[in-house]
Amino acid sequence: MREPPYVTSLRVPLTPEAQREAGLIERLMAVTGVTDAVVVADEAAIYIKLDTELLDRTSLERLVNDPAPTACEA
């Protein structure tokens, strides 16, 4: 029998730019190791469940607060 993955819950503060990002949850859910993500606007934070074997907190915080790349129109 396989052992279930070990997940940790984290609360990560959001920058004002990250709070306005429409696709933040979808972008995070596409990352290997993230199992759940919920934005709490009143707290300016995001709660994330992740598998620490696959992803570390520093990388996750960088991903959350770095704006998503936008398409440039020529």
VEXDRENGU-484202 format. One record per atom (N, C-alpha, C, O): x, y, z; residue in one letter; residue number from 0; chain. Coordinates in Angstrom, 2 decimals. Layout:
BEGIN
px	py	pz	res	n	chain
X	Y	Z	A	NUM	A
...
end
This chain:
BEGIN
px	py	pz	res	n	chain
0.84	-1.19	0.00	M	0	A
0.00	0.00	0.00	M	0	A
0.89	1.25	0.00	M	0	A
1.84	1.36	0.78	M	0	A
0.56	2.19	-0.90	R	1	A
1.33	3.44	-0.99	R	1	A
0.95	4.38	0.14	R	1	A
-0.21	4.47	0.55	R	1	A
1.95	5.08	0.64	E	2	A
1.72	6.07	1.68	E	2	A
1.16	7.35	1.03	E	2	A
1.64	7.76	-0.02	E	2	A
0.15	7.98	1.65	P	3	A
-0.41	9.20	1.06	P	3	A
0.62	10.34	1.11	P	3	A
1.50	10.34	1.97	P	3	A
0.52	11.30	0.19	P	4	A
1.48	12.41	0.19	P	4	A
1.32	13.26	1.44	P	4	A
0.21	13.42	1.95	P	4	A
2.42	13.80	1.92	Y	5	A
2.39	14.68	3.08	Y	5	A
2.22	16.10	2.58	Y	5	A
3.07	16.61	1.85	Y	5	A
1.13	16.75	2.97	V	6	A
0.90	18.13	2.54	V	6	A
0.95	19.06	3.75	V	6	A
0.59	18.69	4.86	V	6	A
1.41	20.27	3.49	T	7	A
1.51	21.31	4.50	T	7	A
0.66	22.49	4.05	T	7	A
0.58	22.79	2.86	T	7	A
0.03	23.14	5.01	S	8	A
-0.74	24.35	4.70	S	8	A
0.11	25.57	5.01	S	8	A
0.76	25.65	6.06	S	8	A
0.09	26.53	4.08	L	9	A
0.84	27.77	4.26	L	9	A
-0.07	28.96	4.03	L	9	A
-0.99	28.91	3.21	L	9	A
0.20	30.03	4.75	R	10	A
-0.46	31.31	4.50	R	10	A
0.62	32.23	3.95	R	10	A
1.64	32.46	4.60	R	10	A
0.39	32.75	2.74	V	11	A
1.36	33.62	2.09	V	11	A
0.71	34.98	1.88	V	11	A
-0.34	35.07	1.25	V	11	A
1.33	36.06	2.41	P	12	A
0.78	37.40	2.16	P	12	A
0.87	37.75	0.68	P	12	A
1.80	37.35	-0.02	P	12	A
-0.12	38.50	0.22	L	13	A
-0.17	38.89	-1.19	L	13	A
0.18	40.36	-1.37	L	13	A
-0.25	41.20	-0.58	L	13	A
0.94	40.65	-2.39	T	14	A
1.19	42.04	-2.77	T	14	A
-0.09	42.59	-3.40	T	14	A
-0.94	41.81	-3.82	T	14	A
-0.25	43.90	-3.48	P	15	A
-1.43	44.46	-4.15	P	15	A
-1.57	43.97	-5.60	P	15	A
-2.68	43.74	-6.07	P	15	A
-0.44	43.82	-6.30	E	16	A
-0.48	43.34	-7.69	E	16	A
-1.00	41.90	-7.74	E	16	A
-1.81	41.56	-8.60	E	16	A
-0.52	41.06	-6.83	A	17	A
-0.96	39.66	-6.80	A	17	A
-2.43	39.55	-6.46	A	17	A
-3.12	38.67	-6.96	A	17	A
-2.94	40.45	-5.60	Q	18	A
-4.36	40.44	-5.24	Q	18	A
-5.24	40.72	-6.45	Q	18	A
-6.35	40.21	-6.54	Q	18	A
-4.74	41.53	-7.37	R	19	A
-5.53	41.89	-8.56	R	19	A
-5.39	40.88	-9.69	R	19	A
-6.15	40.94	-10.66	R	19	A
-4.45	39.95	-9.58	E	20	A
-4.22	38.99	-10.66	E	20	A
-5.38	38.01	-10.78	E	20	A
-5.67	37.27	-9.84	E	20	A
-6.03	38.02	-11.92	A	21	A
-7.22	37.19	-12.14	A	21	A
-6.92	35.70	-12.16	A	21	A
-7.74	34.91	-11.68	A	21	A
-5.79	35.27	-12.70	G	22	A
-5.51	33.85	-12.87	G	22	A
-4.58	33.25	-11.83	G	22	A
-3.97	32.21	-12.08	G	22	A
-4.45	33.89	-10.67	L	23	A
-3.49	33.42	-9.67	L	23	A
-3.77	31.99	-9.22	L	23	A
-2.85	31.17	-9.19	L	23	A
-5.00	31.69	-8.87	I	24	A
-5.34	30.34	-8.39	I	24	A
-5.04	29.30	-9.48	I	24	A
-4.44	28.27	-9.20	I	24	A
-5.45	29.58	-10.70	E	25	A
-5.21	28.64	-11.79	E	25	A
-3.72	28.42	-12.03	E	25	A
-3.28	27.30	-12.28	E	25	A
-2.95	29.51	-11.95	R	26	A
-1.50	29.42	-12.15	R	26	A
-0.86	28.56	-11.05	R	26	A
0.02	27.75	-11.33	R	26	A
-1.31	28.74	-9.81	L	27	A
-0.76	27.95	-8.71	L	27	A
-1.16	26.48	-8.80	L	27	A
-0.35	25.59	-8.54	L	27	A
-2.42	26.22	-9.17	M	28	A
-2.89	24.84	-9.25	M	28	A
-2.18	24.06	-10.35	M	28	A
-2.18	22.83	-10.33	M	28	A
-1.58	24.75	-11.30	A	29	A
-0.84	24.10	-12.37	A	29	A
0.57	23.69	-11.93	A	29	A
1.27	22.98	-12.66	A	29	A
0.99	24.13	-10.75	V	30	A
2.33	23.83	-10.25	V	30	A
2.34	22.47	-9.57	V	30	A
1.49	22.19	-8.72	V	30	A
3.29	21.63	-9.94	T	31	A
3.44	20.33	-9.32	T	31	A
3.71	20.50	-7.83	T	31	A
4.63	21.22	-7.44	T	31	A
2.91	19.85	-7.01	G	32	A
3.08	19.93	-5.56	G	32	A
2.00	20.73	-4.87	G	32	A
1.77	20.54	-3.68	G	32	A
1.31	21.63	-5.59	V	33	A
0.22	22.41	-5.01	V	33	A
-1.05	21.58	-5.13	V	33	A
-1.42	21.16	-6.22	V	33	A
-1.72	21.36	-3.97	T	34	A
-2.94	20.55	-3.99	T	34	A
-4.20	21.39	-3.80	T	34	A
-5.29	20.94	-4.16	T	34	A
-4.06	22.60	-3.24	D	35	A
-5.23	23.47	-3.05	D	35	A
-4.74	24.89	-2.82	D	35	A
-3.64	25.10	-2.30	D	35	A
-5.55	25.87	-3.21	A	36	A
-5.21	27.27	-3.01	A	36	A
-6.49	28.09	-2.90	A	36	A
-7.41	27.93	-3.69	A	36	A
-6.53	28.97	-1.88	V	37	A
-7.70	29.82	-1.65	V	37	A
-7.22	31.22	-1.30	V	37	A
-6.41	31.38	-0.38	V	37	A
-7.72	32.23	-2.02	V	38	A
-7.40	33.62	-1.71	V	38	A
-8.43	34.14	-0.71	V	38	A
-9.63	33.94	-0.88	V	38	A
-7.93	34.81	0.35	V	39	A
-8.79	35.48	1.32	V	39	A
-8.49	36.97	1.19	V	39	A
-7.52	37.47	1.75	V	39	A
-9.34	37.66	0.43	A	40	A
-9.10	39.06	0.10	A	40	A
-9.04	39.96	1.34	A	40	A
-8.22	40.87	1.40	A	40	A
-9.89	39.70	2.33	D	41	A
-9.91	40.53	3.55	D	41	A
-8.58	40.48	4.30	D	41	A
-8.25	41.41	5.03	D	41	A
-7.84	39.39	4.14	E	42	A
-6.56	39.23	4.82	E	42	A
-5.38	39.54	3.91	E	42	A
-4.23	39.52	4.35	E	42	A
-5.65	39.82	2.64	A	43	A
-4.59	40.03	1.64	A	43	A
-3.61	38.86	1.69	A	43	A
-2.39	39.05	1.75	A	43	A
-4.18	37.65	1.67	A	44	A
-3.35	36.45	1.78	A	44	A
-3.95	35.32	0.95	A	44	A
-5.12	35.34	0.56	A	44	A
-3.10	34.33	0.69	I	45	A
-3.55	33.12	0.03	I	45	A
-3.14	31.94	0.91	I	45	A
-2.03	31.89	1.42	I	45	A
-4.06	31.00	1.07	Y	46	A
-3.79	29.78	1.81	Y	46	A
-3.56	28.68	0.79	Y	46	A
-4.36	28.46	-0.12	Y	46	A
-2.44	27.98	0.95	I	47	A
-2.03	26.98	-0.03	I	47	A
-1.68	25.68	0.68	I	47	A
-1.00	25.67	1.70	I	47	A
-2.16	24.57	0.11	K	48	A
-1.73	23.25	0.57	K	48	A
-0.74	22.74	-0.45	K	48	A
-1.03	22.73	-1.65	K	48	A
0.43	22.29	0.02	L	49	A
1.43	21.81	-0.90	L	49	A
2.19	20.63	-0.33	L	49	A
2.28	20.43	0.88	L	49	A
2.72	19.85	-1.24	D	50	A
3.57	18.71	-0.91	D	50	A
5.00	19.25	-0.83	D	50	A
5.59	19.62	-1.85	D	50	A
5.56	19.30	0.38	T	51	A
6.89	19.89	0.57	T	51	A
8.00	19.04	-0.03	T	51	A
9.14	19.50	-0.14	T	51	A
7.69	17.82	-0.43	E	52	A
8.68	16.98	-1.12	E	52	A
8.89	17.49	-2.55	E	52	A
9.95	17.27	-3.14	E	52	A
7.89	18.16	-3.10	L	53	A
7.93	18.60	-4.49	L	53	A
8.17	20.10	-4.66	L	53	A
8.59	20.54	-5.73	L	53	A
7.90	20.88	-3.62	L	54	A
7.96	22.34	-3.74	L	54	A
8.33	22.94	-2.40	L	54	A
7.86	22.49	-1.36	L	54	A
9.20	23.97	-2.41	D	55	A
9.57	24.62	-1.15	D	55	A
8.89	25.98	-1.02	D	55	A
8.43	26.55	-2.01	D	55	A
8.82	26.49	0.20	R	56	A
8.11	27.73	0.48	R	56	A
8.69	28.93	-0.27	R	56	A
7.94	29.75	-0.78	R	56	A
10.00	29.03	-0.35	T	57	A
10.62	30.16	-1.03	T	57	A
10.20	30.24	-2.50	T	57	A
9.85	31.31	-2.99	T	57	A
10.24	29.12	-3.18	S	58	A
9.82	29.09	-4.59	S	58	A
8.35	29.46	-4.72	S	58	A
7.96	30.17	-5.64	S	58	A
7.55	28.96	-3.79	L	59	A
6.12	29.23	-3.83	L	59	A
5.83	30.71	-3.61	L	59	A
5.01	31.29	-4.33	L	59	A
6.49	31.34	-2.63	E	60	A
6.27	32.77	-2.37	E	60	A
6.67	33.61	-3.58	E	60	A
6.00	34.59	-3.91	E	60	A
7.77	33.23	-4.23	R	61	A
8.21	33.95	-5.43	R	61	A
7.16	33.82	-6.53	R	61	A
6.85	34.80	-7.21	R	61	A
6.63	32.63	-6.70	L	62	A
5.61	32.39	-7.72	L	62	A
4.33	33.18	-7.44	L	62	A
3.73	33.72	-8.36	L	62	A
3.93	33.25	-6.18	V	63	A
2.70	33.96	-5.79	V	63	A
2.83	35.45	-6.05	V	63	A
1.92	36.06	-6.61	V	63	A
3.95	36.04	-5.65	N	64	A
4.06	37.50	-5.69	N	64	A
4.75	38.06	-6.91	N	64	A
4.87	39.28	-7.04	N	64	A
5.22	37.20	-7.82	D	65	A
5.73	37.67	-9.11	D	65	A
4.55	37.69	-10.07	D	65	A
3.84	36.69	-10.19	D	65	A
4.32	38.79	-10.74	P	66	A
3.18	38.83	-11.66	P	66	A
3.33	37.81	-12.80	P	66	A
4.44	37.49	-13.24	P	66	A
2.20	37.32	-13.24	A	67	A
2.20	36.37	-14.36	A	67	A
2.65	37.10	-15.61	A	67	A
2.35	38.28	-15.78	A	67	A
3.35	36.42	-16.49	P	68	A
3.76	37.07	-17.75	P	68	A
2.53	37.42	-18.58	P	68	A
1.56	36.67	-18.63	P	68	A
2.59	38.57	-19.21	T	69	A
1.48	38.99	-20.06	T	69	A
1.92	38.95	-21.51	T	69	A
3.09	39.14	-21.82	T	69	A
0.99	38.71	-22.37	A	70	A
1.29	38.65	-23.81	A	70	A
1.50	40.07	-24.32	A	70	A
0.75	40.99	-23.98	A	70	A
2.52	40.24	-25.12	C	71	A
2.79	41.56	-25.73	C	71	A
2.15	41.60	-27.10	C	71	A
2.26	40.66	-27.90	C	71	A
1.49	42.70	-27.36	E	72	A
0.89	42.86	-28.68	E	72	A
1.82	43.71	-29.54	E	72	A
2.34	44.73	-29.07	E	72	A
2.02	43.31	-30.76	A	73	A
2.91	44.06	-31.66	A	73	A
2.16	45.05	-32.49	A	73	A
2.75	45.76	-33.30	A	73	A
end
